[in-house]
Amino acid sequence: MRETEFWQRMERHLGGAYAAVWADQTHLAALDDRTVTEALHAGVPCKRVWRAVHEQLELPAHEW
């Protein structure tokens, strides 16, 4: 997954403005208690970050 696809998914589920805020402020246990932004900047693959977001938001399985 490319980062552009990751952000498209985030915006689809959280809205354009809120996706960035959520990514900057929400710490996820699946990302070693980092935020989405911190994880991406640390080089965590987008697919792994998306899976953590998917789990946190309890999105439907077809969004995996």
C-alpha positions in Angstrom: 0.0 0.0 0.0 1.3 3.5 -0.9 1.0 6.4 1.5 -1.4 8.1 -0.9 -3.8 5.2 -0.7 -3.4 5.1 3.1 -4.5 8.7 3.4 -7.4 8.2 1.0 -8.7 5.5 3.2 -8.2 7.6 6.3 -10.1 10.5 4.8 -12.9 8.2 3.5 -13.5 7.0 7.1 -12.7 10.0 9.2 -13.2 13.0 6.8 -10.5 15.1 5.3 -9.8 17.5 8.2 -10.3 15.0 11.0 -8.1 12.3 9.5 -4.9 14.3 10.0 -5.9 15.4 13.6 -6.7 11.8 14.5 -3.4 10.6 13.0 -1.5 13.2 15.1 -3.3 12.6 18.4 -4.3 9.0 18.7 -1.7 6.6 20.1 -2.2 3.0 19.0 -1.0 0.0 21.1 -0.5 -2.0 17.8 2.0 0.7 16.8 4.0 0.5 20.1 1.9 3.4 21.5 2.9 5.7 18.6 0.5 7.9 16.7 -0.1 7.2 13.0 2.1 10.1 12.1 4.9 9.0 14.3 4.8 5.5 12.9 4.8 6.6 9.3 7.7 9.0 10.0 9.6 6.1 11.7 9.2 4.0 8.5 6.5 1.6 9.6 5.0 0.2 6.4 1.7 1.8 5.5 -0.1 -1.5 5.4 0.9 -2.3 9.0 -0.3 1.2 10.1 -3.6 0.8 8.2 -4.2 -2.6 9.9 -3.7 -0.9 13.3 -6.1 1.9 12.3 -8.6 -0.6 11.0 -8.5 -2.5 14.3 -8.8 0.7 16.4 -11.8 2.0 14.4 -13.4 -1.4 14.2 -13.9 -1.1 10.5 -15.7 -3.8 8.5 -13.6 -6.7 7.3 -13.9 -5.8 3.7 -11.9 -2.6 4.4 -8.8 -4.7 5.4 
